[in-house]
Amino acid sequence: GQWAGKRDMTVASASGGGYLVGTENQGFIDLLRNRSVAFAMGARRLSGLVGNLTVPKLTGGATAYWLTSESGSPTEGAQTLGQLALSPKTVAAYVEISRQLALQSSPDAEQMVMADLAAQTSTAVDLAVLAGAGGSGEPQGIIGLSGVGTFSGTSLDYAGLLNAQADVAAANALTATCGYVFTPAVAALLMARVKYTSTASPLWDGNMLDANCAGFRGMSSNQVPSAKGIFGDFQQVVIGEWGILQVEVNPYANFAAGIIGVRAMYSIDVGVRYAGAFSTTSSIT
């Protein structure tokens, strides 16, 4: 017939029809991010700071003595004081957007970038609470903090989990608000191990996100460094804030080229009121 040998116009071929089809973004698929830990586990926010902050604390008490006679007197003693010092450390992120992208983007590129920068800086703060290096402008986190206890992660079992509790209890810091924080991989490992042989008594009793772990709350997150873990009272963590998380737009980042700059800045510090309120482990197997 008359159509024999004729080609169809298809979307698959740009010149054969594809150019006629418009492209429209419907919504936006955001990045899957690590689950935040610090505030979820009970860390406390101290907002509205201006100057550097020092909080005095009692690190040693006086000694009580039994008197050997009614005329005896106790030996003189004294309390020992220390202080928790906080000063602002700033985490920041910056992205530039071209004028053409801002004009043509759907959803709005500027809003997407602002939301991402806010999320990234907040996640960085959460990670600093757990494992901040304590140098190069970064706060000192729980892992690596001087005075924090340790428990063995080798072939981690019920005894090892209880050792973490005993470690914190020895510092008189064991409370009902304590909890374990591990990676999901470690949570999976503990779900497959039992307290008592040949019984349904998993060490991580619940789902992989949240569970009862040796009688305390357990939470998993990829924010925790690989094969490491923390047990302790996160209510002893103070996160000081200077100002708020600021996300700002500079429409004149490069005026000649029409470049827009978007910046996020967050000034905080991490303080642990009692290092003995935590016990950590590494190289969990």
C-alpha positions in Angstrom: 0.0 0.0 0.0 0.9 3.6 0.0 2.4 3.4 3.6 4.7 0.5 2.8 8.3 1.2 3.7 7.3 4.3 5.6 8.9 5.0 9.0 6.9 5.8 12.2 7.7 9.0 14.1 8.8 7.9 17.6 9.9 9.6 20.8 12.9 7.3 20.9 14.4 9.2 18.0 15.1 12.8 18.8 14.9 14.0 15.2 12.0 11.6 14.5 9.7 13.0 17.1 11.5 13.3 20.4 12.1 17.0 20.0 8.4 17.5 20.1 8.0 16.1 23.5 8.6 18.5 26.4 10.3 17.6 29.6 8.7 18.5 32.9 9.9 17.7 36.4 7.2 16.5 38.7 8.3 16.9 42.2 11.9 16.1 43.4 13.5 13.0 44.7 15.6 14.0 47.6 18.8 12.3 48.8 18.5 9.5 51.3 20.5 10.8 54.3 21.9 9.2 57.5 19.6 9.0 60.4 20.4 11.7 63.0 21.3 10.4 66.4 22.2 13.1 69.0 18.9 14.8 69.7 16.9 11.6 69.1 18.9 10.0 71.9 18.4 12.9 74.3 21.2 15.4 73.8 20.4 18.9 75.1 20.4 22.1 73.1 21.7 25.3 74.7 20.6 28.1 72.5 21.1 31.9 72.3 24.8 31.9 73.3 26.9 35.0 72.6 30.3 34.8 74.3 32.3 31.7 75.1 30.7 29.6 77.8 32.2 27.9 80.9 30.1 25.8 83.3 31.8 25.0 86.6 31.4 21.4 87.8 32.3 19.4 90.8 34.8 16.7 89.9 35.7 15.5 93.4 34.0 15.7 96.8 35.2 16.0 100.4 35.8 12.9 102.4 33.7 11.8 105.4 35.4 10.3 108.4 34.2 8.2 111.4 35.4 9.8 114.6 37.2 7.5 117.1 36.1 9.4 120.1 33.7 12.1 121.2 36.5 14.7 121.2 37.9 13.6 117.8 37.7 15.8 114.7 37.6 15.0 111.0 40.6 15.5 108.7 40.2 18.6 106.6 39.2 18.1 103.0 38.2 20.1 100.0 36.1 19.7 96.9 37.7 19.6 93.4 36.3 21.7 90.7 36.5 21.7 86.9 34.7 23.3 84.1 32.9 22.5 80.9 34.1 25.0 78.3 32.3 25.7 75.1 33.3 28.1 72.2 31.8 28.4 68.7 33.0 26.1 65.9 31.4 26.8 62.6 30.4 24.3 59.9 29.5 25.7 56.5 28.6 24.7 53.0 28.4 26.8 49.8 26.9 26.3 46.3 26.7 28.5 43.2 23.8 28.5 40.8 23.8 29.9 37.3 21.2 32.4 36.2 20.0 30.1 33.5 19.5 27.2 35.9 17.5 29.4 38.2 15.3 30.5 35.3 14.7 27.1 33.8 14.7 24.8 36.9 11.6 23.1 38.1 11.4 22.5 41.0 13.2 25.7 42.0 16.9 25.1 42.1 17.5 27.7 44.7 15.0 26.2 47.2 16.4 22.7 46.5 20.0 23.9 47.2 19.0 25.7 50.4 17.2 22.7 51.8 20.2 20.4 50.9 22.7 22.7 52.5 20.6 23.0 55.7 20.4 19.2 55.9 24.1 18.7 55.2 25.2 21.1 57.9 22.8 19.6 60.5 24.0 16.1 59.7 27.6 17.3 60.1 26.8 18.6 63.6 25.2 15.3 64.5 28.2 13.4 63.4 30.5 15.8 65.4 28.6 14.8 68.5 29.3 11.2 68.0 32.9 11.3 66.6 34.1 14.8 66.2 37.9 15.0 65.9 38.4 17.8 68.4 40.8 19.7 66.0 40.9 21.6 62.7 37.9 23.6 63.8 35.8 20.5 64.6 34.2 19.9 68.1 35.4 16.9 70.1 32.8 14.1 70.0 32.1 11.2 72.4 34.3 8.7 70.6 37.9 9.7 71.5 36.9 12.0 74.4 39.4 11.7 77.3 37.8 9.9 80.3 35.2 8.0 78.3 35.2 4.3 79.2 35.7 1.4 76.8 34.3 -2.1 76.3 35.4 -4.9 74.1 33.8 -5.3 70.7 35.6 -8.5 69.8 32.9 -11.2 69.2 30.4 -8.8 70.8 28.0 -10.7 73.0 25.8 -10.3 76.1 28.7 -10.1 78.4 30.3 -7.3 76.3 27.1 -5.3 76.4 26.8 -5.7 80.1 30.4 -4.7 80.5 29.5 -1.3 78.9 26.8 -0.8 81.5 29.1 -1.8 84.3 31.7 0.7 83.0 29.2 3.6 83.1 27.8 2.4 86.5 31.3 2.5 88.0 31.3 6.2 87.2 27.9 6.5 89.0 26.4 7.6 85.7 24.1 4.7 84.8 20.6 6.0 84.4 17.3 4.8 82.8 18.0 7.2 79.9 21.1 5.5 78.8 21.2 3.7 75.4 23.3 1.9 72.8 24.1 3.4 69.4 25.5 1.2 66.6 25.5 1.0 62.8 22.7 -1.0 61.1 25.4 -3.6 60.3 26.2 -4.1 63.9 22.4 -4.1 64.8 22.0 -6.9 62.3 24.8 -8.8 63.9 23.3 -8.5 67.3 19.9 -9.5 66.0 21.4 -12.8 65.0 23.1 -13.4 68.4 21.3 -14.5 71.5 21.8 -13.9 75.3 21.3 -17.6 76.1 22.2 -20.5 73.8 19.3 -22.3 72.1 16.7 -19.6 73.1 14.9 -16.9 71.3 16.7 -14.1 73.2 18.3 -11.8 70.6 20.8 -9.2 71.9 19.0 -6.6 69.6 15.4 -7.3 70.3 13.3 -5.3 67.9 13.6 -4.0 64.3 16.9 -2.9 62.8 16.2 0.8 63.5 15.2 0.7 67.2 15.3 -2.1 69.7 15.7 -3.1 73.3 19.4 -3.9 73.8 20.4 -5.6 77.1 17.5 -3.7 78.8 18.2 -0.3 77.4 17.2 1.6 74.2 19.1 0.7 71.1 19.3 2.9 68.0 21.1 2.3 64.7 22.4 4.9 62.2 25.0 5.2 59.6 26.2 8.3 61.4 28.1 6.0 63.7 31.5 5.1 62.3 31.9 1.6 60.9 32.3 -1.2 63.5 32.1 1.3 66.4 29.5 1.7 69.1 28.5 4.0 72.0 26.7 3.2 75.2 25.8 6.0 77.6 23.5 8.8 78.7 23.1 11.2 75.9 21.3 13.7 78.2 24.8 14.5 79.5 25.7 15.9 76.1 25.2 19.7 75.6 25.1 21.2 72.2 25.7 25.0 72.4 24.4 27.2 69.7 25.6 30.6 68.7 22.8 32.1 66.6 20.9 29.7 64.5 21.5 27.6 61.3 21.7 30.3 58.7 20.9 29.6 55.1 21.4 32.8 53.0 21.3 33.7 49.3 23.7 36.1 47.6 22.2 37.2 44.3 25.4 39.0 43.3 28.0 36.2 43.9 29.2 36.9 40.4 27.2 39.8 39.1 28.7 39.8 35.6 27.9 36.2 35.0 24.6 36.2 36.8 25.8 33.6 39.4 23.8 33.2 42.6 25.5 32.0 45.8 23.8 30.0 48.5 25.5 29.5 51.8 24.7 27.6 55.0 26.6 28.3 58.3 26.0 26.9 61.8 28.1 27.8 64.9 28.0 25.2 67.7 30.1 23.3 70.2 29.7 20.0 71.8 30.2 19.5 75.6 30.0 16.3 77.6 29.1 17.0 81.2 30.6 13.7 82.5 32.9 11.7 80.3 32.2 8.7 82.5 28.6 8.7 81.4 29.8 7.0 78.2 31.6 3.8 77.2 32.7 3.2 73.6 34.0 0.2 71.5 35.7 -0.2 68.2 36.4 -3.0 65.8 33.2 -4.8 66.5 33.2 -8.4 65.2 
